[in-house]
Amino acid sequence: MSEAVRSEGKVQPGARTVDLTRVRPYGDQWDDGAVQISFTLPLAAGPAAGEAARQLARKMGLDGVKVVAQRDLGGSFSFFVIYGRTTHSVDATQVDVPRPRFKVMGFDELNEYVRRRIGRKLVVVGACTGTDAHTIGLDAIMNIKGYAGQHGLEGYPEIEAANLGSQVANETLVARAIDLEADAILVSQVVTEKEIHIPNLTQLVEMLEAEGFRDEVVLVCGGPRVSHELAVELGYDAGFGPGTLPPEVASFIAQEVVRRGLA
């Protein structure tokens, strides 16, 4: 909506006006409420399973339900793609997403900020903890090659970054952070089946508190199912989701270190 005109709760992209207090999905026609959903049922593929999927979609509140695809997954399981329309809308003017408050600084600006306000290099330790072996998110933030054309923390002259990699035990991460006198700890959690990331993230906070180090460090977590709201609830200073760029994390850490007087 870069060309949209915003006025009194309305948006005008081109010639159409959107009532931001009543936003609905757009499919084939303007404001038609059309949606596509998919799910798996523990039923063998066939007409009965298709009808069960249709009725389930109706109970979800969809009208005009159509089962447009059905696939046999074997073992008495089937997968469905459903089209339908919803009558529900959302008041976008009342949507408030909790997020950390800080200024995103560019590469040169951040390095100058650290030199001027902190007077030494920031020490940042990062890891994928527990059984998590997926380092793509951590590497995007930590590695010098970075992400989306932005240097990772290893590329900042005023940041000393230690990337411990994957499947790092919380005990190991805490010990390394204390040994390096880290200013910040970054934790990446990609594996989230059965909410396994929550007890793992909670355990790290508890270990830091037991070592008397929690108040001495900026603690940040990130991942596909991590929000700032969840992070704060679990005892972290900030949470970053998909698409986060290295300058955002670096900027938050530097400003939080200054704000809390940890320099």
matplotlib code that plots the C-alpha trace (Angstrom):
import matplotlib.pyplot as plt

x = [0.0, 2.8, 0.5, -2.4, -4.0, -4.8, -7.5, -9.8, -9.4, -9.6, -7.1, -7.4, -5.1, -5.8, -9.5, -10.8, -11.4, -10.9, -12.7, -9.9, -12.5, -13.9, -11.1, -12.0, -10.0, -9.8, -10.0, -11.7, -13.6, -13.2, -14.3, -15.6, -14.2, -12.7, -10.2, -8.2, -7.5, -5.9, -5.8, -5.4, -8.0, -7.5, -9.8, -9.1, -9.6, -13.0, -16.4, -17.1, -13.8, -14.5, -17.9, -16.4, -13.9, -16.7, -18.8, -15.8, -15.1, -18.7, -18.3, -15.3, -17.7, -17.1, -19.9, -19.9, -17.5, -15.8, -13.4, -11.1, -8.4, -8.2, -5.0, -4.6, -1.7, -1.9, -2.5, -6.1, -5.1, -6.2, -5.2, -7.7, -7.6, -10.8, -12.2, -14.8, -16.0, -16.0, -18.4, -16.1, -13.9, -11.3, -10.9, -7.3, -7.3, -7.3, -4.5, -1.5, 1.5, 3.8, 7.4, 10.6, 11.0, 14.4, 16.0, 17.3, 20.7, 22.8, 26.1, 28.3, 25.9, 25.8, 29.6, 30.0, 27.3, 29.1, 32.4, 30.9, 28.3, 29.9, 33.7, 34.5, 33.4, 30.1, 30.4, 27.5, 27.1, 24.5, 23.4, 20.6, 19.9, 18.6, 18.1, 17.6, 20.0, 18.6, 21.1, 19.7, 18.1, 21.1, 23.6, 21.5, 22.0, 25.5, 27.6, 29.6, 27.7, 24.5, 21.1, 19.4, 22.5, 23.1, 26.3, 25.8, 27.1, 30.5, 31.0, 30.7, 34.1, 32.6, 31.0, 32.8, 30.4, 30.7, 28.4, 28.3, 26.2, 23.5, 22.4, 24.1, 23.0, 21.7, 24.4, 27.1, 25.7, 25.5, 29.0, 30.4, 28.5, 29.9, 33.4, 33.3, 31.6, 29.0, 26.9, 24.1, 22.9, 21.0, 19.0, 17.5, 14.6, 13.3, 12.1, 8.9, 6.9, 4.8, 5.9, 9.4, 10.9, 9.0, 10.5, 13.9, 13.8, 12.5, 15.3, 17.9, 16.4, 16.3, 20.0, 21.1, 19.2, 20.7, 24.2, 23.4, 24.1, 20.6, 20.7, 24.2, 23.2, 20.8, 18.8, 17.2, 15.4, 14.2, 12.5, 9.4, 7.1, 8.8, 7.1, 8.2, 5.2, 6.1, 9.8, 9.0, 6.6, 9.3, 11.8, 13.7, 14.4, 13.2, 11.9, 12.3, 10.4, 11.0, 12.5, 14.5, 17.6, 21.0, 20.9, 17.7, 19.2, 22.5, 20.7, 18.5, 21.4, 23.6, 20.7, 19.6, 23.1, 23.3, 19.7, 20.4, 23.9, 25.6, 28.5]
y = [0.0, 2.4, 4.5, 4.3, 7.4, 6.9, 9.1, 8.6, 4.8, 4.3, 3.3, 4.1, 1.8, 3.1, 3.7, 1.5, 2.6, 0.1, 0.5, -0.4, -1.0, -3.9, -5.7, -9.0, -11.4, -10.7, -13.6, -13.4, -10.2, -7.2, -7.9, -11.4, -13.0, -15.8, -18.0, -21.2, -23.7, -27.1, -29.9, -33.6, -36.0, -39.4, -40.9, -42.9, -40.8, -41.0, -39.4, -39.9, -38.2, -35.4, -34.8, -34.9, -32.2, -30.1, -30.3, -29.5, -26.4, -25.3, -25.7, -23.4, -20.7, -20.8, -20.5, -21.8, -24.5, -26.5, -29.4, -28.6, -31.2, -34.5, -36.6, -40.1, -40.0, -43.7, -45.3, -44.1, -40.4, -37.9, -34.3, -31.6, -28.2, -26.2, -23.0, -21.0, -17.6, -16.0, -13.3, -12.2, -9.1, -7.5, -3.9, -3.2, 0.1, -1.7, -4.2, -3.6, -6.0, -5.9, -5.3, -4.0, -0.3, 0.9, 2.7, 0.6, 1.9, 1.4, -0.4, 2.7, 4.4, 1.4, 0.9, 4.6, 4.3, 1.4, 3.3, 6.4, 5.1, 1.8, 2.4, -1.2, -4.1, -5.7, -9.5, -11.5, -15.3, -17.1, -20.7, -23.1, -24.9, -28.3, -30.7, -27.9, -28.4, -25.7, -22.8, -20.9, -18.2, -17.9, -17.8, -15.1, -12.9, -13.9, -14.9, -12.2, -12.9, -11.9, -11.8, -9.8, -7.8, -6.9, -7.9, -10.3, -9.5, -11.1, -8.4, -5.5, -4.1, -3.2, -6.6, -9.7, -12.5, -16.1, -18.5, -21.8, -23.5, -26.1, -28.6, -26.7, -27.6, -24.7, -25.5, -25.1, -21.8, -20.4, -21.5, -20.0, -16.7, -16.3, -17.3, -14.6, -12.1, -11.7, -8.6, -10.5, -14.1, -14.9, -18.1, -19.5, -22.0, -23.5, -26.8, -26.1, -29.4, -30.0, -26.5, -27.9, -24.5, -23.1, -25.4, -25.1, -21.3, -21.3, -23.6, -21.2, -18.3, -20.4, -21.4, -17.8, -16.8, -19.6, -18.4, -14.8, -13.8, -13.0, -9.3, -9.0, -9.9, -8.9, -12.0, -12.4, -15.3, -15.8, -18.2, -18.9, -19.2, -16.7, -13.3, -10.4, -11.0, -14.7, -13.8, -11.3, -13.7, -16.3, -13.8, -12.6, -8.9, -9.3, -11.8, -11.5, -13.5, -14.4, -11.8, -10.1, -8.4, -8.3, -4.5, -4.8, -7.3, -5.4, -2.1, -3.6, -5.1, -2.0, 0.3, -2.2, -2.4, 1.3, 1.6, -0.9, 0.5, -2.8, -1.1]
z = [0.0, -0.7, -2.9, -0.5, 0.9, 4.6, 6.2, 9.1, 9.3, 5.5, 2.9, -0.8, -2.9, -6.4, -6.9, -4.1, -0.6, 2.2, 5.6, 8.0, 10.7, 8.6, 6.8, 5.1, 2.8, -0.9, -3.4, -6.8, -6.2, -3.9, -0.3, -1.2, 2.0, 0.0, 1.8, 1.2, 4.0, 4.1, 6.6, 7.1, 8.4, 9.9, 7.2, 4.1, 0.9, -0.7, -1.0, 2.8, 3.8, 1.3, 2.9, 6.4, 5.3, 3.8, 7.0, 9.2, 7.1, 7.5, 11.3, 11.1, 9.9, 6.1, 3.6, 0.0, 0.9, -1.9, -1.6, -4.5, -3.8, -2.0, -1.7, -0.2, 2.3, 3.0, 6.3, 6.4, 6.2, 3.6, 2.8, 1.7, 0.1, 0.8, -0.7, 1.2, 2.2, 5.6, 6.8, 9.6, 9.5, 11.7, 12.9, 11.7, 13.4, 16.8, 15.9, 18.1, 17.8, 20.8, 19.7, 21.1, 20.9, 19.5, 16.6, 13.8, 12.9, 9.8, 9.7, 10.2, 12.6, 14.9, 15.0, 15.9, 18.5, 20.2, 20.1, 21.5, 24.0, 25.1, 24.5, 23.8, 21.6, 22.3, 23.0, 21.6, 22.0, 19.8, 19.5, 18.4, 21.7, 22.7, 19.8, 17.3, 14.3, 12.1, 12.0, 9.0, 11.2, 13.6, 10.7, 9.0, 12.0, 13.2, 10.1, 8.3, 5.1, 6.9, 5.2, 2.5, 1.7, 5.4, 7.2, 10.1, 13.6, 12.7, 10.1, 12.6, 13.7, 17.1, 17.8, 18.9, 17.8, 18.9, 16.9, 18.8, 16.1, 16.6, 19.2, 22.0, 25.5, 27.6, 30.2, 27.5, 26.3, 29.8, 30.6, 27.4, 27.9, 31.4, 30.3, 27.5, 29.8, 27.1, 26.8, 24.9, 24.3, 21.1, 21.0, 17.8, 18.0, 14.7, 16.0, 17.8, 17.5, 20.6, 21.9, 22.7, 22.3, 25.3, 28.0, 26.4, 26.3, 29.9, 31.1, 29.8, 31.7, 34.9, 34.5, 34.0, 37.1, 39.1, 38.0, 38.9, 35.3, 34.0, 35.0, 33.5, 29.9, 27.2, 26.3, 22.9, 21.2, 17.6, 15.3, 13.2, 16.2, 18.4, 19.0, 21.2, 23.4, 24.0, 24.5, 27.3, 28.9, 29.1, 30.6, 27.6, 26.7, 23.1, 20.5, 16.8, 14.2, 10.5, 8.2, 11.0, 9.7, 11.4, 11.9, 13.9, 16.4, 16.6, 17.2, 19.9, 21.7, 21.7, 22.8, 25.5, 26.9, 27.2, 28.6, 31.3, 32.1, 31.3, 29.4]

ax = plt.figure().add_subplot(projection="3d")
ax.plot(x, y, z, "-o")
ax.set_aspect("equal")
plt.show()
